[in-house]
Amino acid sequence: MRVSRGAGASRLGAAGALALLAVLTTAGEARAQQQDTIRIGVEPNQDDEVEVIAIPSERDDDFFSGSSLSLKPRSYLLDRNRDVNPDNVGWSVGGGVEWKSGWWLDRIRLAATGSFAPVVYGPEEKDGTGLWQPGPEGIAVLSELNATVRFAEQTGLRVGRQRFELPYLGSHDIRMIPNTFEAVVVSDVSTALDNLAWIVGYVNRIKLKNSDEFVPMSEAAGVEDEDRGVLLAGLKYLFPGGLKLSITNQHTFDIFNTFFAKAETEVALSGDWSVGLNLQYTDQRDVGDAFGGDFETGLISGKVELNYARTTFRVAASSTGDQRGMFKPYGNPSNYLSVIVDDFDRAGEDAWLVGLTHDFGQVGPGELSTFANVVHGNTPDSGANASPDETEYDLTVDWHLNRSWSDRIWVRVRGAYIDQDEDVGGDDFFDFRIIINYDYDILRGG
């Protein structure tokens, strides 16, 4: 199914998508989701949420004794071997140091994170990995520095440098360090209406994951002579039957607006069987003075997952508007077909995915799992939006260590082969990555 570029049809597409979201509320009882810190078999590009300000139910009201200090090192090796264009190779060992204070007077908490991405190995002629600044040049930056003020049990305001995990505006943490933002937001998860959470705010600047500088949101969107920010609003609601509905809107003044809606549920079948039903819709268009140019586009994407015990089978499909591809200057592309290398949301692109996830359980000192995807995208062969058709073959192996000295070490090995139509400028290549994450508490408040 194709998303039309016409204004009337785009509005109809939004109404149709929301109608489908409503239909899913009758899907029945959903199986509870596993609440692990690391979700097995989920692409980072597909894991965005309407995340609100985290306020723990138990708070240490001493500013100093309640403080915590965590070291979060990361090693990242990326080797992209291309047939046509120059190869990209890099290795960095860095990460972050995160500090949080206790809750002073049970109302105020401060937090700061220093992020580092040094160049361990990075030939100049093979730059372009995104692990650091172009050059190659390492990164050292105070990526987060914020204050949280709690007004009620789960209502708070956060101001300063911070992370988000919203669709089309988030950390996009797929390299050494995440995107972070200068913003002020208010959120709540304890309203008169149960199971409802919301967030509203204004985002002024962004530090991209391969930069050490915070720049205006409008500059990140390609408009350098203006200084425009983003007004954001989002909510999510968990229906009694298990359906989770998420809606966000982001308005970059005088440039563009992004509306996003997502509905996800999991229906229990017999025995260990269940089925997951997932649908999302995006509408993007210029607004105000349209400093970035006139455009209107959209994307609709759906995914069905069949779960049995430790194994998940999935199929998905998406369609992107004809006028242009999805605009993602603030991170977190939101498409169920966004995988290791490509997002499959180019202008006029129709795509499908088949995939498999399996959890092997405890293997030696950790839990071992793997997932694989095959994604194919068709795009126009001629015209202004012509681009090469392509197929991406992905395999990921995760080992989450959890025993004694190795607790909280996460080893991820990834491989992707991209087969593009070279008759219209494509470039076949192999992408290989080894990522090692660790999370160590130097000081833990209590």
C-alpha positions in Angstrom: 0.0 0.0 0.0 1.3 3.4 -1.1 1.1 6.6 0.9 0.0 9.4 -1.3 1.7 12.7 -1.4 -1.5 14.7 -1.7 -2.7 16.7 1.3 -6.2 15.3 1.3 -5.0 11.7 0.9 -2.4 12.2 3.6 -5.1 13.3 6.0 -7.2 10.4 5.0 -4.2 8.1 5.6 -3.9 9.5 9.1 -7.6 8.9 9.8 -7.4 5.4 8.4 -4.3 4.5 10.4 -6.0 5.8 13.6 -9.1 3.8 12.8 -6.9 0.7 12.5 -5.4 1.5 15.8 -8.8 1.6 17.4 -9.7 -1.8 15.8 -6.8 -3.4 17.5 -8.3 -2.6 20.9 -10.5 -5.7 20.4 -7.6 -8.0 19.9 -7.9 -9.6 23.3 -5.7 -10.2 26.3 -2.0 -9.4 25.7 0.8 -11.3 27.3 2.9 -9.2 29.7 6.1 -7.9 28.1 9.5 -8.9 29.6 10.9 -5.9 31.5 14.6 -6.6 30.9 16.9 -3.6 30.5 18.0 -5.1 27.1 15.2 -6.4 24.9 16.1 -9.5 23.0 15.9 -9.5 19.2 14.9 -5.8 18.9 16.6 -3.4 16.5 17.7 -0.1 18.2 16.0 1.8 15.4 12.7 0.1 16.3 12.8 0.4 20.1 11.7 4.1 20.4 9.0 4.8 22.9 7.1 7.7 24.5 9.5 7.8 27.5 8.7 10.1 30.4 10.9 11.4 33.1 12.2 8.6 35.3 11.2 9.2 39.0 11.9 6.2 41.2 9.2 5.2 43.7 11.9 4.9 46.4 14.1 8.0 46.7 17.1 8.8 48.9 16.5 12.4 50.1 20.2 13.0 51.0 21.9 14.9 48.2 25.3 13.3 48.8 24.7 9.8 50.3 22.0 9.2 47.6 24.5 10.0 44.8 25.5 7.4 42.2 28.5 7.2 39.8 28.5 4.7 37.0 31.2 3.9 34.4 29.7 2.7 31.1 32.6 1.8 28.7 32.0 0.7 25.1 34.3 -0.8 22.5 33.0 -0.5 18.9 34.7 -2.0 15.8 33.0 -1.2 12.4 34.3 -2.5 9.1 32.3 -1.7 5.9 33.8 -3.3 2.8 32.3 -1.7 -0.4 32.4 -2.7 -4.0 32.3 0.8 -5.5 32.7 3.5 -2.9 35.6 3.8 -0.4 35.6 1.4 2.5 34.8 2.6 6.0 36.9 1.2 9.0 37.2 2.3 12.6 37.7 1.2 16.2 37.0 3.2 19.3 37.1 2.4 23.0 35.3 5.0 25.1 31.8 5.4 26.5 30.5 7.5 29.3 30.7 8.4 33.0 27.3 9.1 34.6 26.6 10.9 37.9 23.3 11.4 39.6 22.7 13.1 42.9 20.2 12.0 45.6 16.8 13.7 45.8 17.4 17.0 47.8 14.3 17.6 50.0 12.7 14.7 48.0 12.2 17.2 45.2 15.3 18.0 43.2 17.9 15.7 41.5 21.0 16.8 39.4 22.6 14.6 36.8 25.6 14.8 34.4 27.2 12.5 31.9 30.6 12.8 30.2 30.9 11.0 26.9 34.1 9.9 25.1 34.8 8.5 21.6 38.6 8.5 21.0 40.1 7.2 17.8 41.9 4.0 18.5 42.1 3.0 14.8 40.8 5.1 12.0 42.6 5.5 8.7 41.9 8.9 7.2 41.2 7.3 3.8 38.6 5.0 5.3 36.8 7.6 7.5 33.0 7.7 7.6 32.1 5.2 10.3 30.2 7.7 12.4 32.0 6.5 15.5 33.6 10.0 16.0 33.8 13.4 14.2 34.9 13.5 10.6 38.7 13.7 10.1 38.8 11.3 12.0 38.7 13.3 15.2 37.8 12.0 18.7 35.0 13.3 20.8 35.0 14.4 24.5 31.8 16.2 25.6 29.6 16.9 28.6 26.7 15.3 26.9 24.2 15.5 29.7 23.8 18.1 32.5 20.3 18.6 33.9 18.1 19.1 36.9 14.8 17.2 37.6 12.2 18.8 39.8 9.5 16.6 41.2 6.1 18.2 41.7 4.0 15.1 42.6 4.7 11.4 42.9 5.3 10.9 39.2 5.1 14.4 37.8 8.3 16.2 37.0 10.2 18.9 35.1 13.6 18.3 33.6 15.7 21.1 32.2 19.2 21.1 30.6 21.1 18.6 28.5 19.3 15.3 28.3 18.4 12.2 26.3 15.1 11.4 24.6 13.8 8.1 23.1 10.9 9.5 21.2 10.1 8.5 17.6 12.1 10.7 15.2 13.7 12.6 18.2 16.0 10.5 20.3 19.4 9.2 21.2 19.8 6.9 18.2 22.5 5.2 20.2 23.9 3.0 17.5 27.5 4.2 17.5 29.9 5.2 20.4 27.8 8.0 22.1 24.2 9.0 21.8 22.5 12.1 20.5 21.6 14.4 23.4 19.5 17.6 23.5 19.2 20.9 25.4 15.6 21.1 26.4 12.9 21.7 29.0 10.2 19.1 29.4 7.4 18.2 31.8 5.9 14.7 32.1 3.5 12.7 34.1 2.6 9.0 34.6 0.2 9.5 37.6 -3.0 11.1 36.3 -6.6 10.7 37.1 -6.8 8.4 34.1 -5.0 5.1 34.9 -2.3 3.8 32.5 -1.8 7.1 30.8 1.6 8.8 30.5 2.4 12.1 28.7 5.3 14.4 28.0 5.4 18.0 26.6 8.4 20.3 26.1 10.6 22.5 24.0 13.9 21.3 22.5 16.4 24.1 21.5 19.6 22.3 20.5 21.0 18.9 19.6 24.4 17.3 19.9 24.6 14.6 17.2 26.2 11.2 18.0 29.3 12.1 15.9 29.8 15.6 17.2 30.9 17.4 20.4 28.9 20.6 19.7 25.3 21.5 20.5 23.7 23.3 17.5 20.2 24.7 16.9 17.6 22.1 15.9 17.0 24.1 12.7 20.7 23.8 11.8 20.5 20.0 12.3 17.6 20.1 9.9 19.7 21.8 7.3 18.7 25.4 7.8 21.8 27.2 9.0 20.7 30.8 8.9 17.8 30.4 11.3 17.5 29.5 15.0 14.4 27.4 15.4 13.5 24.8 18.1 11.1 21.9 18.4 7.8 21.9 20.3 7.1 18.3 21.3 4.1 16.5 22.8 3.6 12.8 23.3 1.3 10.4 25.2 0.9 6.6 25.6 -2.0 4.7 27.0 -2.2 1.0 28.0 -5.8 -0.3 27.4 -7.2 -2.9 29.7 -7.0 -5.5 27.0 -3.3 -5.0 26.6 -3.1 -2.7 23.6 -0.5 0.1 23.9 -1.2 3.2 21.9 1.5 5.9 21.5 1.1 9.3 19.8 3.7 12.1 19.3 3.9 15.4 17.5 7.0 17.4 16.9 6.8 20.9 15.4 10.0 22.5 14.2 9.0 26.1 13.8 9.0 27.4 10.2 10.5 24.1 8.9 8.5 20.9 9.3 6.1 18.9 11.5 6.1 15.2 12.3 3.1 13.4 13.6 3.5 9.7 14.6 1.1 7.1 15.9 1.8 3.5 17.0 -0.3 0.7 18.3 1.2 -2.6 19.6 -0.4 -5.6 21.3 0.4 -9.3 22.0 -2.4 -11.8 22.0 -2.1 -15.1 23.8 -2.9 -18.2 21.8 -2.8 -21.8 23.0 0.1 -23.1 25.1 3.3 -21.2 24.5 2.0 -19.5 21.3 1.2 -15.9 21.0 1.0 -13.3 18.2 2.1 -9.7 18.2 0.2 -7.1 16.1 2.0 -3.8 15.4 1.1 -0.8 13.3 2.6 2.6 13.0 1.9 5.7 10.9 4.0 8.9 10.2 2.9 12.1 8.6 5.5 14.8 7.7 5.1 18.2 6.0 6.5 21.7 5.9 5.1 24.4 8.2 5.2 28.2 8.5 7.8 29.9 6.3 9.1 26.4 5.1 12.7 27.4 5.3 13.7 23.8 4.5 11.5 23.8 1.3 7.9 22.7 0.6 7.2 19.0 1.1 4.7 16.4 2.3 5.2 12.8 2.8 4.3 9.9 5.1 5.0 6.3 6.0 2.8 3.4 7.1 4.3 0.2 8.5 3.0 -3.0 10.0 4.5 -6.0 11.6 3.1 -9.4 12.7 5.2 -11.6 15.1 4.4 -15.2 15.9 6.0 -16.2 19.2 6.6 -19.8 20.4 8.5 -20.3 23.7 12.0 -18.9 22.9 11.5 -18.3 19.2 9.8 -15.5 17.3 9.0 -15.4 13.6 8.1 -12.1 12.0 6.9 -10.5 8.8 6.6 -6.8 8.1 5.8 -4.3 5.3 6.0 -0.6 4.8 5.3 2.1 2.2 6.7 5.6 2.0 5.2 8.7 0.2 6.1 9.5 -3.4 7.3 13.1 -2.9 10.3 12.5 -0.7 11.7 10.0 1.9 11.3 10.4 5.6 13.2 13.3 7.2 15.2 12.2 10.3 17.6 14.9 11.4 17.0 14.3 15.1 17.6 10.6 15.3 15.4 7.5 16.0 14.0 6.6 12.6 10.7 4.9 13.2 9.9 2.0 10.8 9.5 -1.7 11.6 11.8 -2.3 8.6 14.7 -0.1 9.8 17.5 -2.6 10.4 21.3 -2.6 10.8 22.3 -0.4 7.8 19.2 1.0 6.1 15.8 2.4 7.1 13.9 1.5 3.9 12.0 4.8 4.0 13.2 6.4 0.8 10.8 8.3 -1.5 8.3 6.0 -3.1 9.8 2.9 -1.4 7.7 -0.2 -0.8 9.5 -2.8 1.4 8.9 -6.2 3.1 10.7 -8.0 5.8 11.0 -11.6 7.1 12.9 -12.4 10.3 13.6 -14.9 13.1 14.7 -14.5 16.7 15.8 -17.3 19.0 16.8 -17.1 22.7 19.2 -20.0 23.6 19.0 -19.1 27.3 22.0 -19.4 29.6 25.2 -20.4 27.8 28.3 -20.4 30.0 28.4 -17.1 31.9 25.6 -15.4 30.0 22.4 -15.5 28.0 22.9 -16.1 24.3 20.4 -15.0 21.6 20.4 -14.3 17.9 18.1 -12.7 15.3 18.2 -12.4 11.6 16.2 -10.3 9.0 15.9 -10.1 5.3 14.5 -6.8 4.0 13.8 -5.9 0.3 12.9 -2.4 -0.9 11.6 -1.3 -4.3 11.9 2.3 -5.3 11.2 4.3 -8.5 13.5 3.4 -11.4 13.2 6.9 -13.0 12.4 10.5 -12.1 13.7 12.8 -9.4 13.3 10.2 -6.7 14.9 7.3 -8.5 17.2 5.1 -6.3 18.5 1.6 -6.5 16.4 -1.3 -5.3 18.1 -3.2 -2.6 18.0 -6.2 -0.3 19.7 -6.3 3.1 20.6 -9.6 4.8 21.3 -9.2 8.6 22.5 -11.5 11.4 23.0 -10.4 15.0 24.4 -12.5 17.9 24.0 -11.2 21.5 25.6 -12.5 24.6 24.5 -10.9 27.8 26.9 -12.0 30.5 25.5 -12.2 34.0 27.8 -14.1 36.3 30.1 -12.6 39.0 32.9 -10.5 37.4 31.2 -10.5 34.0 27.8 -9.2 35.3 26.4 -6.5 32.9 28.8 -7.1 30.0 27.0 -7.2 26.7 28.8 -8.6 23.6 27.1 -7.9 20.2 28.4 -9.2 16.9 26.6 -8.0 13.7 26.9 -8.7 10.0 24.9 -7.2 7.2 25.2 -7.7 3.4 23.6 -5.0 1.2 22.8 -6.0 -2.4 21.9 -2.9 -4.4 20.9 -2.4 -8.1 24.2 -1.1 -9.6 22.5 -0.1 -12.8 21.0 3.0 -11.0 24.0 3.8 -8.9 23.9 1.1 -6.3 26.9 -0.2 -4.3 27.0 -3.7 -2.8 28.9 -4.0 0.5 29.4 -6.0 3.7 29.0 -4.3 7.1 30.6 -6.1 10.1 30.5 -4.8 13.7 31.7 -6.0 17.2 30.3 -4.0 20.1 31.1 -4.6 23.8 29.2 -2.7 26.4 29.8 -2.7 30.2 27.9 -1.0 33.1 29.8 -0.7 36.4 28.7 1.2 39.5 31.6 3.0 41.1 29.3 4.6 43.7 25.7 3.5 44.3 23.4 5.6 46.2 21.1 4.0 48.7 
